[in-house]
Amino acid sequence: MTPGNKHLFGTDGIRQEVGTFPLDDISIPKLGYAFGKIIKDHNVRIIIGRDTRNSGQHIQQLLTHGIKKANPPVIVESCGVIPTPGLSYITREFQFDFGIMITASHNPYSDNGIKFFNSQGEKLSESIEKEIEEFFYRIHENTLEISSFASTSITPENESYSQKYAAFLTSHAREIESHIRERKMRAVIDCANGATYRIAEEIFKEAGFKTIMIGVQPDGKNINRECGSTHTSNLIKAIQKENANIGIAFDGDGDRLIMADSKGRLLDGDHILYHIAIYFKNITVPQFNDIIVGTQMSNLGLEKALIDSGFTFLRTKVGDKYVYQGMNSQNAILGGEPSGHTIISTYQKSGDGILTALFFLKALSTAGISSVEAFDNLLLYPQEMRDIKIKERKNLEEWDQLQRMIREFNETYQSDSRLLIRYSGTEPKIRLMMESKRQIVIDENLGKFEALIQSTIGLPAESLKEN
């Protein structure tokens, strides 16, 4: 991202390598200044949290300085290290006007980012993000001196907020405690050396588990490194070594959850969404209208299983903010992504890994099934994806040869297969996904689409080697 790119915000806030635009020491306070100016109201309270990256406190101080420079009466508090859903919860429950989370989620430690929340704990609307962007770019090149932050007064980090969030989660954990403790169940819990490392163990002990903790020694540089929801090999090894009943893995900021059964087979966001949906239907949750919201990446096997069980299943664009928007438009209270974002909107307004794990465990406890049965009870279709680096963006709708191939594929296989071709929103790539009830369909067709795209707009082999 460069100053010439007029889009600061991606699908989940601002995210970039630390030290590069807009996460450099000149731009961050100006971003805070832009945010402080669009707030307008002086009687505003803001709460800031962060994950365990070594750049978090520095970004917090720069951002706070910019906000206070723009709007001196604003009160800014810090709750220190806390999961993103915890920051969302605290913003709403303690009546802050805004929340700011400093995190790059599942990215490596060298990246960081900024997520803004409104007073309801929801991510800011795209219209407000646009206001911030426009004001930021107006001041970015001027001589406004807000880069010095040595004199900024920042409220000391109040870690009691994290314990208040933990208490909220513990109330859900105790609902399954007797079931788990009776069966002497063991859980491997991987906190990705991230924001859940301080609170996860106590919560799952309250749920009755004998806990085996991994990824709980953050050093500022090891967040998500070969651990957590995006790197599950250590989780699987620990399950097998410890003879655990289940594995639970979060990402660096705690808004994603991936699980594994006692055989080490991964239970992704589709498995989780399916079993919580069945649970809600069986216990007759009053607000639940049998509508489930997924994304373009949700497995076709999930869709068919939900429809067969009497649910309505809707898809949105990829990104948990789009899932949340889709849920609001349908008055749905449950939605999620295969990557592990699951939203239960009666309790949280964005993905919450720990809360989702507890609801998944409630679902298994109520149904009287094991993690192995949870995996076996949902048949997900084989799915393969390709990311192809490209030299140009060709209009997909007007690409005659591609559209002809898509029509032929759909006419032949549409009853039990699905094809998705889309451009990445953040990188010069085209994403190709194919799934089918029969692996042979993928084996015989995916390569044809890949070859066409590569030969027409793909980068040549020499360029790939250079990258």
Residue pairs with C-beta under 8 A, 6 or more apart in sequence:
1 8
1 16
1 20
1 21
1 22
2 21
3 21
3 22
3 140
3 141
6 133
6 137
7 133
8 14
8 22
8 31
8 129
8 132
8 133
8 136
9 126
9 129
9 132
9 133
10 425
10 426
11 318
11 319
11 321
11 322
11 425
12 105
12 113
12 115
12 123
12 319
12 320
12 321
13 101
13 113
13 114
13 115
13 116
13 123
14 22
14 23
14 31
14 113
14 114
14 115
15 104
15 105
15 107
15 111
15 112
15 113
16 22
16 23
16 111
16 112
16 113
17 23
17 110
17 111
18 53
18 55
18 59
18 110
18 111
18 112
19 25
21 27
22 28
22 31
22 136
23 59
23 112
23 113
25 62
25 147
26 147
27 136
27 140
28 59
28 62
28 63
28 66
29 62
29 63
29 65
29 66
29 69
29 146
29 147
29 149
30 66
30 136
30 139
30 140
30 144
30 146
30 147
31 63
31 66
31 114
31 132
31 136
32 62
32 63
32 64
32 65
32 66
32 67
32 68
32 69
32 70
32 146
33 66
33 67
33 69
33 70
33 139
33 144
33 146
34 66
34 70
34 132
34 133
34 135
34 136
34 139
35 63
35 66
35 67
35 70
35 116
35 132
36 66
36 67
36 68
36 69
36 70
36 71
36 74
37 70
37 71
37 135
38 128
38 131
38 132
38 135
39 70
39 71
39 74
39 97
39 98
41 97
42 71
42 73
42 74
43 73
44 71
44 73
44 74
44 75
44 97
44 98
45 74
45 75
45 77
45 95
45 96
45 97
45 98
46 67
46 74
46 75
46 76
46 77
46 96
46 97
46 98
46 99
46 100
47 76
47 77
47 78
47 79
47 87
47 90
47 91
47 94
47 96
47 98
47 99
47 100
47 161
48 60
48 63
48 64
48 76
48 77
48 78
48 79
48 99
48 100
48 101
48 102
49 78
49 79
49 80
49 81
49 82
49 84
49 86
49 87
49 90
49 99
49 100
49 101
49 102
49 161
49 195
50 56
50 57
50 59
50 60
50 80
50 81
50 82
50 101
50 102
50 103
50 195
51 81
51 83
51 84
51 102
51 103
51 104
51 194
51 195
51 223
51 252
51 253
52 81
52 193
52 194
52 195
52 197
52 218
52 220
52 223
52 252
53 102
53 103
53 104
53 109
53 112
53 220
53 221
53 223
53 252
54 109
54 220
54 221
55 109
55 112
56 81
56 102
56 103
56 112
59 102
59 112
59 114
60 78
60 102
60 154
61 149
61 152
61 154
62 149
63 100
63 102
63 114
64 76
64 152
64 154
65 146
65 148
65 149
65 152
66 146
67 74
67 76
68 74
68 76
68 152
68 153
69 146
76 154
76 155
77 96
77 155
77 158
78 154
78 155
78 156
78 157
78 158
79 86
79 87
79 90
79 157
79 158
79 159
79 161
79 162
80 157
80 158
80 159
80 161
80 162
81 159
81 162
81 195
81 198
82 90
82 161
82 162
82 165
82 195
83 165
83 194
83 195
83 196
83 199
83 250
83 253
83 254
83 255
83 352
83 353
83 354
84 101
84 103
84 105
84 115
84 195
84 253
84 254
84 255
84 350
84 351
85 165
85 254
85 255
85 348
85 350
85 351
85 352
85 353
85 354
85 355
86 161
86 162
86 165
86 195
86 199
86 254
87 99
87 100
87 101
87 117
88 99
88 101
88 117
88 121
88 122
88 348
88 349
88 350
88 352
89 121
89 165
89 168
89 348
89 352
90 96
90 99
90 161
90 164
90 165
91 98
91 99
91 117
91 118
91 119
91 120
91 121
92 119
92 120
92 121
92 349
93 164
93 168
94 161
94 164
95 119
96 119
97 119
98 116
98 117
98 118
98 119
99 116
99 117
99 118
99 121
100 114
100 115
100 116
100 117
101 114
101 115
101 117
101 253
102 112
102 113
102 114
103 112
103 113
103 115
103 195
103 252
103 253
104 111
104 112
104 113
104 252
104 253
105 113
105 251
105 252
105 253
105 255
105 256
106 192
106 224
106 228
106 229
106 230
106 251
106 252
106 253
106 256
107 113
107 224
107 252
108 223
108 224
108 225
109 220
109 221
109 222
109 223
109 224
109 225
115 123
116 123
116 124
116 128
116 129
116 132
117 123
117 124
118 124
118 125
118 128
120 349
121 348
121 349
121 350
122 324
122 349
122 350
123 321
123 324
123 349
123 350
162 198
162 199
163 199
165 199
166 199
166 202
166 203
169 199
169 203
169 354
169 355
169 358
170 202
170 203
170 206
172 355
172 358
172 359
172 362
173 203
173 204
173 206
173 207
173 358
174 206
174 207
175 358
175 362
176 207
176 208
176 358
176 361
176 362
176 365
177 206
177 207
177 208
178 208
179 208
179 365
180 207
180 208
180 209
180 361
180 365
181 208
182 208
183 245
184 210
185 208
185 209
185 210
185 245
185 246
186 209
186 210
186 211
186 212
186 242
186 243
186 244
186 245
187 204
187 209
187 210
187 211
187 212
187 244
187 245
187 246
187 247
187 248
188 212
188 214
188 235
188 238
188 239
188 242
188 244
188 246
188 247
188 248
189 200
189 201
189 204
189 211
189 212
189 213
189 214
189 247
189 248
189 249
190 214
190 215
190 227
190 228
190 229
190 232
190 234
190 235
190 238
190 247
190 248
190 249
190 250
191 197
191 200
191 213
191 214
191 215
191 216
191 228
191 250
192 215
192 223
192 224
192 227
192 228
192 229
192 249
192 250
192 251
192 252
193 215
193 216
193 217
193 218
193 219
193 222
193 223
193 224
193 225
193 227
193 228
193 252
194 215
194 218
194 223
194 224
194 228
194 250
194 251
194 252
194 253
194 254
195 252
195 253
195 254
196 250
196 254
196 353
196 354
197 215
197 216
197 217
197 218
199 354
200 213
200 216
200 250
200 354
201 211
201 213
201 216
203 354
203 358
204 211
204 248
204 357
205 211
207 358
207 361
212 238
212 242
212 244
214 227
214 234
214 235
214 238
215 227
215 228
215 234
215 249
223 252
224 230
224 231
224 251
224 252
225 231
226 233
226 234
227 234
227 235
227 249
228 249
228 250
228 251
228 252
229 249
229 250
229 251
229 256
229 257
229 258
229 339
229 340
229 353
230 251
232 247
232 249
232 258
232 260
232 266
235 247
235 249
235 260
236 247
236 260
236 264
238 244
238 247
239 246
239 247
239 260
239 262
239 264
240 264
243 262
244 262
245 262
245 370
245 371
246 259
246 260
246 261
246 262
246 361
246 371
247 259
247 260
247 261
247 264
248 257
248 259
248 357
249 257
249 258
249 259
249 260
250 256
250 257
250 353
250 354
251 340
251 353
254 352
254 353
254 354
255 320
255 341
255 350
255 351
255 352
255 353
256 269
256 339
256 340
256 341
256 351
256 353
257 269
257 272
257 340
257 342
257 351
257 353
257 354
257 356
257 357
257 360
258 266
258 267
258 268
258 269
258 340
259 266
259 267
259 271
259 272
259 357
259 360
259 371
260 266
260 267
260 371
261 267
261 370
261 371
261 372
261 374
261 375
262 370
262 371
262 372
263 372
263 375
265 372
265 375
267 360
267 371
267 374
267 375
268 338
268 339
268 340
269 336
269 337
269 338
269 339
269 340
269 341
269 342
270 294
270 298
270 299
270 301
270 302
270 338
270 378
270 380
271 374
271 375
271 378
271 380
272 336
272 340
272 342
272 356
272 360
273 292
273 294
273 298
273 302
273 334
273 335
273 336
273 342
274 302
274 305
274 306
274 378
275 360
275 363
275 364
275 367
275 374
275 377
275 378
276 334
276 342
276 344
276 356
276 359
276 360
276 363
277 292
277 306
277 309
277 311
277 334
278 309
278 363
278 367
279 359
279 362
279 363
279 366
279 367
280 288
280 333
280 334
281 288
281 290
281 309
281 310
281 311
282 366
282 367
283 366
285 333
285 346
287 333
287 346
288 333
288 334
289 330
289 331
289 332
289 333
290 310
290 311
290 312
291 311
291 312
291 313
291 314
291 330
291 331
291 332
292 306
292 311
292 312
292 313
292 314
292 332
292 334
292 335
293 313
293 314
293 315
293 316
293 323
293 326
293 327
293 330
293 332
293 334
293 335
293 336
294 302
294 303
294 313
294 314
294 315
294 316
294 323
294 335
294 336
294 337
295 315
295 316
295 317
295 318
295 319
295 322
295 323
295 337
295 338
296 315
296 316
296 317
296 318
296 420
296 422
297 318
297 337
297 338
297 339
297 420
297 433
298 313
298 315
298 337
298 338
299 338
299 380
299 381
299 383
299 435
300 381
300 416
300 417
300 418
300 435
300 436
300 437
301 378
301 379
301 380
301 381
301 437
302 313
302 378
302 380
303 313
305 378
305 379
306 313
307 313
314 326
314 330
314 332
316 322
316 323
316 325
316 326
318 337
319 337
320 336
320 337
320 341
320 343
320 350
320 351
323 335
323 336
323 337
323 341
323 343
324 335
324 343
324 345
324 349
324 350
326 332
326 335
327 333
327 334
327 335
327 343
327 345
328 345
332 345
333 344
333 345
333 346
334 342
334 343
334 344
334 345
335 342
335 343
335 345
336 342
336 343
336 351
336 356
340 351
340 353
341 350
341 351
342 351
342 352
342 356
343 349
343 350
343 351
343 352
344 352
344 355
344 356
344 359
347 355
348 355
360 374
364 370
364 371
364 374
369 377
381 416
381 417
381 435
381 436
381 437
382 435
382 436
382 437
382 438
382 439
382 442
383 433
383 434
383 435
383 442
384 433
384 434
384 435
384 442
384 446
385 431
385 432
385 433
386 431
386 432
386 433
386 446
386 450
387 424
387 429
387 430
387 431
387 432
388 429
388 430
388 431
388 432
388 450
388 453
388 454
388 458
389 428
389 429
389 458
389 459
389 463
389 464
389 467
390 423
390 428
390 429
390 430
390 453
390 457
390 458
390 459
391 428
391 457
391 458
391 459
391 463
392 457
393 423
393 457
394 456
394 457
396 402
396 403
396 421
396 423
397 403
399 456
401 452
402 421
402 449
402 452
402 453
405 448
405 449
405 452
406 419
406 421
409 417
409 419
409 445
410 419
413 436
413 441
413 445
416 436
416 437
416 438
417 434
417 435
417 436
417 437
417 438
417 441
418 433
418 434
418 435
418 436
419 433
419 434
419 449
420 431
420 432
420 433
420 434
421 430
421 431
421 432
421 433
421 449
421 453
422 430
422 431
423 429
423 430
423 431
424 430
424 431
430 453
430 457
432 446
432 449
432 450
432 453
434 441
434 442
434 445
434 446
434 449
435 442
436 442
459 467
